[in-house]
Amino acid sequence: MMIELPAVVADYFNADNAHDADGVATCFGEDGEVRDEHERHQGHDAIRAWKRATGAKYAATIAPLDCTPTARGCVVKGEVSGNFPGSPVVLGFDFQLAGAKIAALEIR
């Protein structure tokens, strides 16, 4: 089944699955932020560092399963597989969009 994602969200998952920290960071606006594992990462440099660290730690890939539009973006349920106990798990990726960029992402 093909899931329709906003272009920047599809770009995010493509870069994430390629373990491309620079590509992930460029999906976000200048002041974009990620909230993951009870931490907040704001701005391109912080997002790039977060993605490099989590990529090295977990070597995860994400298969989007479902996308639900919201007032400010969308929530994507994704199956995350990687080097961690309980893999794979289904997580929610709550994207807030601002134009063609991601303003915020919360992973839960």
C-alpha positions in Angstrom: 0.0 0.0 0.0 1.3 3.4 -1.0 1.1 6.1 1.7 0.8 9.7 0.6 3.1 12.0 2.6 3.7 15.7 2.3 6.8 16.2 0.2 9.1 17.4 3.0 7.9 14.5 5.2 8.8 12.0 2.5 12.2 13.7 2.1 12.7 13.4 5.9 12.1 9.6 5.9 14.2 9.1 2.8 17.1 11.0 4.3 16.6 9.3 7.7 16.6 5.8 6.1 19.8 6.7 4.2 21.4 7.8 7.5 22.0 11.2 5.9 22.1 13.6 8.9 22.7 16.6 6.6 19.6 15.6 4.5 17.5 15.3 7.6 18.6 18.7 9.0 17.8 20.5 5.7 14.2 19.3 5.9 13.7 21.6 8.9 13.3 25.4 9.0 16.2 27.4 10.5 14.5 27.3 14.0 13.1 23.8 13.5 13.1 21.5 16.4 12.9 17.8 17.2 11.6 16.3 20.5 12.8 12.7 21.0 13.6 10.6 24.0 12.7 13.5 26.4 15.2 15.8 24.8 14.8 18.9 22.5 17.1 19.6 19.6 16.6 23.0 17.9 18.3 24.4 14.8 20.1 22.7 11.9 23.3 22.0 13.9 21.5 20.4 16.8 19.2 18.3 14.6 22.2 17.2 12.5 24.1 16.2 15.7 21.0 14.4 17.1 20.6 12.4 13.9 24.3 11.4 13.7 24.1 10.2 17.4 20.9 8.3 17.1 22.0 6.8 13.7 25.2 5.5 15.2 23.4 4.2 18.3 20.4 2.5 16.8 21.1 2.1 13.0 17.3 2.4 12.6 15.1 2.5 9.5 11.5 3.6 9.4 8.7 2.2 7.3 5.8 4.6 7.3 2.5 2.7 7.9 -0.1 5.4 8.1 -0.4 9.2 7.7 -3.1 11.3 9.4 -3.4 15.0 8.5 -3.6 17.5 11.3 -4.3 21.2 11.5 -0.6 22.0 11.3 0.9 19.0 9.5 0.5 15.3 10.0 1.1 12.3 12.3 2.8 9.4 10.7 2.8 5.9 12.4 6.1 4.2 11.4 7.6 0.8 12.1 11.1 1.4 13.4 13.6 -1.4 13.1 17.2 -1.2 14.4 19.7 -2.1 17.0 17.6 -1.8 20.2 15.6 -4.1 22.4 12.1 -4.8 21.2 12.9 -4.0 17.6 10.7 -3.4 15.6 8.4 -1.0 17.3 5.7 1.3 16.0 6.2 5.0 16.9 4.3 8.2 16.1 6.0 11.0 14.3 4.1 14.2 14.8 5.1 16.8 12.2 4.3 20.5 12.3 4.9 22.1 8.9 5.6 25.7 8.0 5.4 26.0 4.2 7.8 23.5 2.6 9.8 22.9 5.8 9.3 21.0 9.0 8.8 23.4 12.0 8.7 20.7 14.6 8.8 17.0 15.0 7.9 15.0 18.1 8.6 11.3 18.1 6.7 9.2 20.6 
